[in-house]
Amino acid sequence: MAEPELAALVLAATFRHAIREPTAEAGYARLRELTGAPINDAGWARAVAACLAAGYVKEPVRLEPGCLQCHWRLELTPQGVEAAMRRSN
C-alpha cells in the first residue's frame, strides 16, 4: 500500500477512534485492528511520520505532566481534522 493511502488510513482511524497505547508498537497494533490493514510496524511508522510532517497529527510520544513514563497517542490537529473530514465526504 502506498504511503498516501496509509496516511489516509491513519487520518480516518484517528478521526473515528481515540488511540492511546503504552508504546508505539501497541499503537501500530491498534491501527491494524481498527483498519484491518495488515501493515507492518515500519509501514505504520512511516505513515504516522508523514502525517506528523504534514501537520495532521500531534507528536505521538508524550510525557504528560506528573507522569513517570511516556505513552503513545495519536491525536489530530485542527488541520488533520479538516483533512479527515474532506476525505470522508
N, C-alpha and C positions, 0 to 999 in steps of 0.2 A: 504494500500500500504506500502511495506517495506521501511525503511529509505534509503537503497542504491538506490532504484527506485526513491524515492523523490529527493534525491541528484542529480540523473541524470537529472530529470526534471528541477531542479534549474540551473544546468550547461547549459542545452540546451536552456532554456529561456533566460538566461543571455548572452549566446553566440550570440543569434539572436536579442536581444532587449536591449535597454537602459532602465533600471528600476531605476527610481528616483522618490521617493514619499516623502511627508512630514512626514509620520510616518511608523513604521513597519507594522501596521495593513493595511494601504493603500498599502504597498508593497506586502503583502501577497494576498490582493485582486487582485492586478495586476498580480501576479503569477497565481492565479486561472483563471483569464481572459485569459492570454496568453496560458496556458497549457490545460485548460478545465478540470483540475483535481479538484474535489470537496473536497479538503483537508482543514481542519480547521486551524486556525491560529497557534495552538500549533504544529501541524504536520509540517507546513511550517517553524516554528521557529526551530524545531529540524533538519530539512533538511538544513537550512541555517547554523546552528551551526556546523553540520557535514562537510559542505563544507568549512567553516571557519577553522575548526580544521585540515582538510586535506590540507589546504593551497591553495584551489581553488578560493576563493573569498577574497577580502579585507574586513576589518571591515565595515559593512554596515551603522553604525551610524556615521555620520560625522559632524563636525563643521568646515566649510570652513573658510579660512581667511577672516575677515571682515564681516562675517555673524553674525546675532544676535540670530539665533536659529539653531539647528541641523536639518539635513534631513537624509533620509534613502535611500541608493543607493547600488545596487548590481553591483559590477564590478569584472570581473575575473582577477586573477593574471596570469602571463605567464604560470604557472603550470596548472591553470584552463583552459586556452585556449587550451593547449595541450591535456588535458583530454577530453574536449568537442569535439575537432577535432577527437580524437580516437574513441569516441562514435558515432560520426556522419558518420563514414566510414563504 
